[in-house]
Amino acid sequence: MKRIHLNITLSVWLGMVVFSGCKKILEEEPRSIFTPDYFKTVTGVNGGLTAMYGHLRNMYGQAYYYNSLITGTDEATWGKDADGNFKDMDCSGVGSILSTSYPSSVLWGEAFPNINTASGVIENASAAGIASSLVAEARFFRAFDYFLLVQTFGGVPLDLGAGQLKFNTSPVRTSVRNTVPEVYTKAVFPDLLTAVADLPVAARVTGGVTKTLARLYLAKAYLTYGWWLQNPNNIPTYPAANRTDPDGHDANWYFQQAYDVSTAAIESPGSYGLVDTYYDVNLGSNDRNKEMLLYADHTQTSERFNGGSLTFGSGGAPDNFAGWMMTWNYTNIRSGGISSVQREAEQHLGRPWNRMAPPIEVFKNTFADKTLDSRYDGTFTTVYRGNWPKGYNPPESAPASLVNANGLSIVPGNAVLSFLDADNSAVSYPSGAGTSNVGAGTLPGRADYVISPSGISRIVYPGLWKLGPYRTDNGTGLGQPNAGSTRPYPIAKFSELYFVAAEAAVKGATPKAGKSARELINVVRARAGKWRWDNNGNVAKVADNSAAMIAATPATIDINYILAERSREYYAEGYRRFDLIRTQKWAELSTTFSICGTGYGDHTPVTVTRTITPNLYLRPIPQGQIDGMQMSDEAKKAYQNPGY
């Protein structure tokens, strides 16, 4: 895969903010290099800021980075068609995380050029009389990238060649890593504090950063650093540093700050808030809703502004193709010998890549409650419905009905294959692929093929509805299912403020009246109990199970309960590795899991054991970075994280 050096040549894709009446958009234009003089102009500052928003698309929705955040945790393992990029991340003996593993290099290669761009704006914008609120956007993005880097690699360089946090215009071949406390106290916290102070309550442009977003990240950074100072499981850090704070605060101080900042954001949300139902948070037609604080944006109206083709996905950034990874090849289902579920640009379906798969425990443990809690129904595609006429030209020439399970007939829109909510001993599985062609079973009297939770495998499993494609230009056909998703990829949600505050309270922060850890979690759980639509039943469902959801919450909640709730709320969105690394629960919660094999018709669960050693809590510095530096072999070796 590609190698990325820390040579800040600043060849980037940038643009300028364009105002058209009341409509505010970010319009991108190519430019080869950023210079200090350029950043002393209004056009230069606007161009730099647009590039910062644009760089989000090179990480979020990029499937290999996505994989690095989820595979190897309790949320996902490798799927049948996984290559080494996915197997390396699983830590289950099928590969190894190496300094040459591509997924580890994505963040490194994208973050540092953006940090330098942000430093250019911060350093030079005052010469153009730029408003502090604009400079605050750059401060947010610099802190955002450093926060990702320090969680992933440990201490990272603050000096890119011109001095700490200085804008650099000359390629450099040497680098010195700062310690974790230095990254937090010199870069992350100061930039986020300034961003909170100077950012507006209302976004400057659609999807722009705001005070509420900055508060969320400041609270998350305080929370994460508090855990780092405590180090409950003695996980090593690198470069070596004492677990003491240069500013003289202890972990409890940071937990209290995390609580205070996040609750302040909840109490003064601006235009943000919780959407009424979990289904609507993730419904494609409701994208960019009031719960979305930050996203990597895409559009179906323009290839230029989308950042990729509208007809065919390249499998590379800036396409949004993360949703393909946990999509199995449902088009192999056969009804009467015909492919009854065609590949379609529709949220339940999309393009199959089958690189990642959910373990059985996701369905039996994480989403054990599938009746009161709407989040299972609002996360997965568990019912695959017939759409075969859309594959015929004209559609009227398609068979009106097809023979499916038990020799019964189905018509378009009927369930062809369903994943059951619970194991059922009456399910009869055929040998091999069987009449369904994918090894699905039957239940007496049902026209749909079925698979029990214990029968979920690396090749057949519920798809990821929440990240599925949504377009309005399909017409009456299948649309463009091979294109990258034109939906925005969600990065930060208002709901996380409740989780951050609750976790800080569990860690010892003094709560406010009415905002104990349990009360905060119950705000989110109450919303999860509200239904307006049965997604997989494809019928209206008006139900309010909030009281029952609240009653089911333990009287005293702990970190494991919060982590389970976070997985229910944000399953497969890219939160999990950071959650487990922060709390040092990765080995405890992800070492063992079960899943069936790689062949159609394999419904025999196998218990898999991962080897999660302490050094794996930090990712390796990419080998391209090491090779590209003009330093002694000894210095290069010392630059790399231990164990790689």
Buried (B, 14 or more C-beta within 10 A) or exposed (E): BEBBBBBBBBEBBBBBBBEEEEEBBBBBEEBEEBEEEBBBBBBBBBBBBBBBBBBBBBBBBBBBBBBBBBBBBBBBBBBBBBEBBBBBBBBBEBBBBEBBBBBBBBBBBBBBBBBBBBBBBBBBBEEBEBEEBBBBBBBBBBBBBBBBBBBBBBBBBBBBBBEBBBBBBEEBEEBEBBBBBBBBBBBBBBBBBBBBEBBBEEBBBEBBBBBBBBBBBBBBBBBBBBBBBBEEEEBBBBBEBEEEBEEEBEBBBBBBBBBBBBBBBBEEBBEBBBBEBBBBBBBBEBBEBBBBBBBBBBBBEEBEBBBBBBEEBEBBBBBBBBBBBBBBBBBBBBBBEBBBBBBBBBBBBBBBBBBBBBBBBBBBEBBBBBEBBBBBBBBBBBBBBBBBBBBEEEBEEBBEBBBBBBEBBBEBEBBBBBBBBEEEEEBEBBEEBBBBBBBBBBBEEBBBBBBBBBBBBBBBBBBBBBBBBBBEEBEEBBBBBBBBBBBBBBBBBBBBBBBBBBBBBBBEBEBBEEBBBBBBBBBBBBBBBBBBBBBBEEEEEEEEBBEBBBEBBEEEBEBEBBBBBBBBBBBBBBBBBBBBBBBBBBBBBBBEBBBBBBBBBBBEBEEBEBEBEBBBBBBBBBBBBBEBBEBEEEBBEEBBBBBB
